[in-house]
């Protein structure tokens, strides 16, 4: 296992370096001068020149790349142009907010989807199935921000049990502040997973070993949750891993609606103001997280199905 | 236990946990919190990226900083300058030496001792330090300062190289916010960007960049404070819809907005609308070096196509006014009643025909795809279409727009002209030497250049006002910048806020004398 993890990490290094190189050059291809973005329309030519000089933007791109790459190898993501501070510090301030939202959103979304998917499969073709598959279709069709806005209207404006602004503090508990965005994310994430669970369960429920289990007189609970769900987990784990990976950078809509600025919002803001080091840094952090999540997903495969070795070989 | 019971149990547990977690904590934030503090919550879409005054760029980015920092002088709404950290000042007969008598007993926040003349010297001189990377050295006219002397702890003598009749106003703006030398020596530049030390009525308490910043009342503040607000929090809410929801639900108590529809809506809901003078004008600009605006007839036709009353009535509900010049009326030296609308769409068509475009003229109107530019851009587009222009509208990202205009690539645009209280910047930007660059309109006019140069080298304010007025008239005669209307901030505040809402001439507002009603 250790050898496997080490090999995956080593394989990931060229990917991360590749991401850094691509992002470094692509972000500089976007029209717009960082000095202009930071100083605004009032800035004089002299002020713009001074800003560019101070931040090394007047150097040729290959020189800038050399400087940035040397720093990157040492773990330094450079100085943010818009925050006037190390990009790493700015990212690390936001990362926990994104992490807790991603973790709880995907966790509750997965729990709900497993329940809904199993029910839909068990009651295939009957009203619970129709209801839940309709819910899943609706969840996949509705944009995440729309779900978020409805949660705000119902839970914050009408029922007043959660705050509109989840980071306000002052009498608002941790869970209260997290409930809105987590609920929106869970609802959105559970939609695809419900359908995946349902179809995966339906496939497994038709297998001979399920019939054998039932004929042995095992209870339906044991049949469904031990024999069926256990064997249906592989595609579900894949989707959960994918969701977790994409939510880190992709929850910007919810971060905006619930005023919970995380890594996704930071990245978009950084692009708007052409904060090159911050764009590079944020992308690298997201890339590293995705690589880690993929490694964890591969390991989980082996746990849920011992036939799959961590090397990827079958017994 | 059968499957149905298991599922029912899971659902019940989930629902209970949701309800319990939601009910935990006892509700949403109220003005008076658990510690007995009166808390006032501001909502905003942007924040201080750095607390270092050398990095401050725009007024509305830094409104919390106004509560923390102070300057030697402060600027009133009527443009007069009053002492703040300086108790008084004397100006030498030659107008070059300013002697500031500093206020005694002024304490720095966080136990950094007393404010002294060394702090003044340090504050001004650090703008020249390459390590600091100040973007405000030019705004202070640092190059014009010959020397800064500190004969004693409470006296500062600043000698200028040449007379600057607006030197005091320059120091009264955010560029002149005083910085604590002892704190800087102790914490260094990087820490200072996160942890401000000022002398103002509120001191920095805590904050999470990108989320929320909190300032608390400074008990040792030198000035008189009549308000009851102990803590001010400023929360970043990027989405305006969320912001308005938070305002309506009472979670935030103040938001400054440009959206006049929202102003009307919230006024009807009982919120107070505080007008804050903002030195901004909505204008339409043309680049006279760019076809077809090289032709004076085309520029005149465009002036005849625009009806500012439509903007004021339909977009601003009569809350804004027409302007007499492209310099905002709250700015010093603005001429207030010179420019008059020449709206006449039929005349515009005639002028276009005369210029060689009897079937209409194809033009592109550029603007920014932000929250406030598209509505006036739409009106402009309609009016130009009605007057014989075949107008295409392009809304693009701000940074790309600015670069395009600076490079002289935008022939026609609509934007807000944000002018500091001193009009020097806006006046000098249209001088011939600034093209391409800040002179987006490509104005190359010797007479204008001469008038502005004279204004910048005078010895009295009256002389400067005279030359700047003549320069504005000259520029307006070129028909290249169409000033449409004023643009002010509406600061929406809860009806629980009473007392004095202090507004200054730089567009900042202050809460130290405001009284928040508590339950």
Interface residues (C-beta under 8 A of the other chain):
Chain A: X31 X32 X33 X36 X37 X38 X39 X40 X41 X42 X43 X44 X45 X46 X47 X50 X51 X54 X55 X82 X83 X84 X85 X90 X93 X94 X97 X111 X112 X115 X119 X122 X149 X152 X153 X155 X156 X157 X160 X161 X162 X163 X164 X165 X167 X168 X169 X170 X171 X172 X173 X175 X176 X179 X183 X219 X220 X221 X224 X255 X256 X257 X258 X259 X260 X261 X265 X266 X272 X273 X274
Chain B: X1 X2 X3 X6 X7 X10 X11 X14 X18 X19 X21 X22 X23 X24 X25 X26 X27 X28 X29 X30 X33 X34 X39 X41 X43 X49 X50 X52 X55 X57 X58 X130 X133 X135 X138 X190 X193 X194 X208 X209 X210 X211 X212 X233 X235 X236 X237 X238 X239 X241 X242 X243 X245 X246 X248 X249 X251 X252 X397 X398 X399 X400 X402 X403 X405 X406 X415 X418 X420 X425 X429 X434 X437 X438
